[in-house]
Amino acid sequence: MSDQIPVVEAFRVMTANKSLSDADLHDLIRDGIHAALARHFGGPVEAEITIQDDGDIKIVVLKEVVEQVEDPARQIPLVEARFDDPDFEVGDLIEIPMAFSEFGRNAVMAAKQRIIQRVREGERDKIRQEFSGIVGELVSGEVQQIERGKIVVMLNRAREAEAIIPWREQNPRERFRQGESIRAVLKKLEETPRGPRLILSRADPLFVKALFGLEVPEIYQSIVEIKEIVREAGGRTKIAVSSRDETVDPVGACVGLKGSRVQAVVSELGGERIDIVPWHPDPEIFARRALAPARVAKVISDSERHVITAIVDEDQLSLAIGRNGQNVRLASQLIGWQLDLYSSRDWLARGAESALFGGGDEYEIADFPLSELEGLTPATLAALQAAGIETFLNVLDMEKDDFLQVPGIDEEEAVRLVGLIDELTVVEEPATPSAEPGSIFAIGADDPQPEAAPADEAQAEEPSEEPSEEPAAEADASAPDSEGDDGTGEETEQESVEVGAAAPEEERGGSDG
């Protein structure tokens, strides 16, 4: 008995960091011993393995008595069996006791490899079970390394899990270093030959949604709901919110006292602009709000074609379009309709024959067939296409080991492919526009504003008196005077809050939402 105890203890030490119970450990040992027996006898065997609480291991190999042996691992000739007991007959089972010390080196190594394999499979199953149900939620960890433009993250809750933030899932305005803490949203669980891989994202709208769920208790309690969210990472995010409780202002709940809640989200995003608007089922009203910070004079909807035509005054056109068409593009995505934008002058002159701004997404990552990629040999191209890899985005996040899994690609070619992708994707610290000064609630602080001068003081706008509108908070610290008071004395349906990078203290204006 005592000579068996070190065996159990050795396996216990080997799996000490895997949080295994004694029952799981014994199952692993039994599986490993079966592998050792198969190596010792030259094939799978039938055996009874008993592990006592004191560490004693009893191994009994079962063999069938036969006239002619066809499987030496499972059968024993009658003549040999009768050496032990002359009463044996064909078809009987003979029990052959064995000690672990009888195993050779190869058998012991086979047992060790089987146990390690089982432990890894258990870890992979644990990762699948733990993370498959939390897709869309926040996870935190530490930047382990940055390679080929992707960030490898060591998660706090499961350090053995492989988690990465691919290049296209990163905010272009952010830079991280090895050892820094990082938060991201779990976008999906990807299966690879090496086990499950966690794909994280800081560019997906889900990341902003998860941050608001963390900062706003009303969202966590399902009182306030984020109905729609669209984003261009590093530029602007638009969020449409609604409340299930008439006494709770959804916009004010997301903003928080003096903007504390939304400012926490903005800080995590590196000063990214956030527009918060109240959701509405009527697409025309929703379109007015989605075009914030611009004020819309008139909207015309075509429900059959899902097209909304919005007309704005001349001084509001630049705000409605936004930088590089960002504001109108995001507004169109938010409402889910095509949005044609006109100035009042062009609307009268052209009569809706053509839109001033047609949209298009210049921020979308361009994909193209691998046949257009310079540097690929015909043989490599054929091998990739045969494996179902046909576009640039398909190979963008592939590593050396991934290329080696493709039949026809050797190690030298895999290294060359990795270098080729590096040349196309890795950029040395590109210049990024710095966040412009703006207050916590800044209407159009980052958009071109010709023919207007910034206001010196924050102004609060009275809520709309139209019965169809929900009350919302709006404040303006750096917008043109025409936005705080257009001089007409007319009420507007526009209700929104825009949040941007924090300005110096003397420039800040705010509202408690």
N, C-alpha and C positions, 0 to 999 in steps of 0.2 A: 504493500500500500504506500509506504513512504517514498518509494522510488517513483511513484506516479504523480505525487503532489507537485514537484517542480514543473511538470508538464503543464498542468492546469494553471499554475502561477505564471508561467512564461507567457501563455496565451492571454492571461488576465492583464499582464503588464503591457503586452502588445496592443491591446484594445482599451487601455485605461482611459484615453481621452474621448472615447466614443459613447460614453454614458450608457453602457450596456448593463442590463440586469444579469444575475447569475443564470437565469433560465435561458436568456438569449445567448450568453456566453457558452453554455453547455450545448446548445443547438449548433453553434458555430464549430465547436470542437468535434462534435459527432460528424458534421459534414466534412470537416478537414480530415478526420481519421478515415472516413470512407474513401476520400481521394487518395490518402496514403496507402490504403489497402489495395485500391485499384492499381496504383503504381507498383506495389510489391508483388501482386499476383498476376499482373499483366492484363487486367480487365476488371469490369465492375463485379463486385462480390456482394453476397448477402451476409450481413453481420449484425450481431446484437451488441450495442455499445452502451454500457452503464457507467455513469459518473456519479459517485457518491458525494455527499456533502463534505466529507473530509478530504476530497481530492482524489480518491482512489478511482482508477479507470479500469474497467473490466471489458475486454474485447473477446468475443466469441464469433469465429467465422463458421458459417453454415455451408456444408457442401453435400451434394446429392451423390449417393453411391450408384455407380453405373458400371456396365460391363466394358463399354468402350468410351473413353473420355473424348468429348468434342469441345468442351469449354473448361480448361484447367482451373479457371478462377472460380467456377461454380460446381465443378464435378470432381469426383475422386474415384479411381478404379476400385472394384470390389476386392481385388487381391490386397491392395494396400490398406483398405478399411479393415479387413479381417486381421491384420497384424495387431490392431488395437483391441478388437472384439470379434471373435469368430462367428458371432451370431448375426452380424450385419448381413442384410439382403439387398438386392437391387431395389432402388426406390427409397431407401431409408435416408435420413439426414444425419450426418455426422457433425458433431460440434468440436471445433478445433480452437482451444484457447490460445491467445497470443498476448504478448506483453509489448507495450509501446517501445521498449528498448530493442526489440527485434527488428524494428523498421530500419531500413538503411537511410543514408543521407538523402537520396533522391525522394524517398517516400515522405520524409519529414518536410522537405522543401515543397512537395506537392500539397501537403496538409496546410503549410503556411500560406501558400499562394491562394488556395481555396478560401481560407478564412479571410484574407485581405480582400479578395474579390467579393465575398459576401458582405463584408463591412462596407465597401464602396457602394454596392447595390442598395444596402440599407440607407446609406446617407443620401443617395439620389432619390429614393422613394420618400424619405423624410422631407427633402427640399420640395418635391412635387406637392406633397400634402400640405406643407406649411405655406407655400406661396401661390398655389393655384387659386386659392380663394380670396386673395387680397390684390388682384390686378386692379390698378387704378388708385391704389393707396400709396401714401408716402412711406419711404424707407430711408434710413440714414446709415452712413458708414464713413469710411476713410478712403481717400484717394491712395490706392496702392501703387499705381504706376500709370504713365501716359505713354501710349505707343501707337504709332501710325494714326494719330489723330483721335483715337478712342481712349476713354477713361476707364480704367479697371478699378472697381470699387470693392473694398472689403467691408461687408455689411456687419453691423453691430449684432444683429439677432441671429445670424447664421454665417459665421466667418469662413466656413468651408465652401459656401455657395459661390459659384462663379457669376459675378454681376458686372456688366459693362454698360457704358453710355456711348453708343456709336456716334460717329462724327455728325451725322444728320439729326441726331437727337439732342444736340448741344445748343445752348444759346450762344450765338456768335459774338456777343458782347462780353462773355465771361471767360476767365482764365483761371485754372486751378493748378496747384502744385502738389507734388507728392507729400502725403502726410496731412493734408488739409481735410477738415470735416466737410461732408457734402450731403445734401438731401436731394432726392429725386423721386419721381413717381414710377412705380412698377408698371411698365407698359404691356409686357407680355412675357410668357414663359416659353422659351425656345428649346427644342430638343436637338442635341448634337451627339456625334459619336462618343464624346467624352462625358455625356450626361446632360442634365438640364442646365440651360444658361438663362440668367435673368437679364432681360433687356430693360434698362432704365432710361428715363427721358427727363430733361429739363426744358425741352422745347415744345412739348405737346401741350395742348390746352388742358389736358387732364392734370398737369402739374399745378397750374393756377387754380383749378377747381379744388384740388386736394388742399392747397394752402388756405383757401377761403374756408374750407370745411374745418380746418384746424384752428383758424383765428376767430371764426364767427360761430358762437354757440347755437344761434338760431338755425344755422344750416345743419349742424350736427344733430339737432333735435327735430329736424324736418319741418320746422315752422316756415323757414325761408328756403326756397328752392331755386337753384341755378337752372333756368330753363334752357338757355343756349349760351355757348361760349365759343368764341373764335379768337385766333391769335396768330400774329406774325412775330416769332420769337425775337427779342431784342428791340422790337419796334413798338407794337401796340397790341392791347388785348381789349376786346369788347365782351361785356357780360350782361345778359338779360336775366333779371331776377323777379320772382313773384313771391307773395306771402299767402299762406293758408289761414292766417289770422288777420282780420281786418284792422286790428289795433296795432299791428306791427308793420312799420314802414320797411320794406325789403331793402331799399337803397340805403337808408339810414343805418340799418342793422349791419350791412356790409362795410359801411364807412367807419362806424364807431365814433366814440367821443373824440372830437377834434381830429378825426381821421386816424386814430390810433390803430384800428384793425387793418384798414386797407394799406396804411403806410408800412405795416409790418410785411405785407405781401410785396409791396413795391420794393422794399429794401432787399428781400430775398431774390427778386428778379433783376437787381442791379439798376433800378430807376426806370424800368419799363412803364410806359403809359398804360393806364387802365381806365376805360370808360364803363361806368356802371349805369345801366338804364333799366327802368321798370318794363317788364314784359307785358305784352298785350295781345290777345287773340286776333284782333283786327289788324291785318297786314298794313293798312294805310297808317294807322296810328303808330304801330310798331316801327314802321319805316321812318316816321318823323323822329322818333326817339333814337333809333339806331344811328342816324346821321349826326348825332351830337359830336362835337359842340356847336355845329352849325344849326341855325334856325331855318326851318323849311316853310316856305310861303304856301305851297300847294302840292298835293300828291294826287295822282291818277293811277288807278290800278286796273290791270287786265288779268282777271282771274283765270281765263282760259289759257293764256300763255305764261302766267306767273311772272308778269312784268309790271314793275312799278315805275312810273315816271315822277320824278321829284323836281320841283321848280324852286329855286332859291334866289334871293336878291343878289345883286352884283357884289355887295360887300361881304356876303356869306359864301360865295362860290369857292374861294380858296380854302376856307375852313371845311366845307363839305367834301371837297376832293381830298385834302390832306396831302402830306408829302408823298410824292410819287404815286398819288391815287390811293394811298393806304386807307384813308378813312372811308371812302365810298366803297372800296373793295371789301373791307371787313364788314361794313354795314350790309352789303348784299349777301355775304355769307351768313350773317347773323339772322336775317329774316328768311333766308332760303329762297329768295326771289331775285330775278334779274333786276338790277337797279339802273335806270337811265337818268342821268342828272343834267339839268339845264339851268342856265341863268335866266332870270326873267326877261332880259333883253333878247337873248337868243331864242327863247321860247316864243316870244311874240314875232320875231323875225322869221323863224323857220317853221313854226307851227307843228312841232313834234315829228318832222321828217327825219331828223338825225339827232342822236344824243351827243352831248359835248364830251362825255367820258364813257368809253366803252368797256372798261375794266381790263381783265387779263391779269394773271398772277405772275409777276416778274420775280417773285421770291421762290417759286416752285423749283425744286432741284431738277435739272435737266437730265433725262435718261436717254441712252442711245444704244443701238445694237453693238455687240462686241466686234462685229466685222468692221466697224468704223474706228476702232481703237488702234492707233498706231503702235507698233512694237510687238504685236501678236504674230507668231508664226502660224502658217496654215495648219500644221499638225496640232498645235496648242488650241487654236480656235475650234478645230473639229472635235477635239477631246472635250472641251468645255461645253460645246453645243450638244454633244452626245449625252452629257450628264445633266442636260436641262438648264444649263447656265448660259443665257443668251444675251443679257444686257449688262451695262456697266454697273447699275445698282445691285445686280446680283453678286458681283465680285467685290463690291466696295468694302465690305466688312469681313471678307475672307482672310484667314491667316494662312501661314505656311502649312500647318497640319491639315487645314481644310483643302488646300490645293492638292496635297499628297493623297487625299482620299479619292481624287478623280483619276480613273484609269487612263494611263498614257502620259501622265505628268510626273517626272522624277524630281528629286530634291533640288537639283540645280535650276530647273525651270521654275519650280515653286518659289525659290528665293528671288529669281528674276522678276516674276509676276508681282511679288510683294513690293519690290523696289519700284516697279512701274506704277503701281497704284499710289505709292508714297509720293511720287513726283506730281501726281495729279491732285492729291488731296491735302497733303501737309503744307500748310502755309505758315511762314514765320511771322508771327505777331502782326497781323494786318491792322492797318490804322482803322479804328472804329470811331464814329462820331461820339463825342462826349455828350452826356445828358445836359440839356439846356436848363438854365435856371427856371424854376416854376414853383408855384405854391402847392400845397397838399391838394387843393381843389383848384385846378387851373383849366379853364375852358379855352382850348385851342392854343395853349402856350407853346406848342412845338410846331404849329402850322404857319405857313406864310400869311402875313396879314398886311397887305398893302393898304394904303389910304387910311391908316388908323394908328393911333398911338396908344401904348399900354396905360392902363389906369393905375393910379397910385394907391388906391385903397380897395380892400375887399368889399364886394357888394353881395347881398343876399337877395335872391329873386323870390317874389311872392308865388305861392303855388297856384296852378291854373284853376279857374273856377268852373271849367267844363265838367259835367258830371261823369263823363267817360274816362277821365284821367285819374290816376292814382297820385296822391301827394308824394312829392319827392324833394330832397334837399339839393340845392345847387348853390355853389359859391364861386366867385370869380376873383382871382387875385392879379392876373396879368393879362387878361383878355382886353380887346378893344372896347372903348366906351359904348360902341353901338351894340355890343352884346349884353351889357348890363341894363341898358335902357335905350330902346330903339327910337324913342321920341314919339311913337305913335299912340301910346297909351293902351294898346291892344294886348290882351292876354294871348299866350302861346301854349301849344300842347307840348313843346319841348321840355322834357324833364330828364336830367342826367347829372351824373357826377363824374368828373374826369380826374384822375390822380396821376401825378408824374413825379419826377425827381424832386427831392426836397430842395427848397431855396433857402437863402440866408434868412435868419429869424425875422428881420425887419420887413421882408417881402412876403411873409406867409399870411394867408387868410384862411379861415376855416369855419366849419360848422359842426355841431355835435351830432348831425344826422338825425 
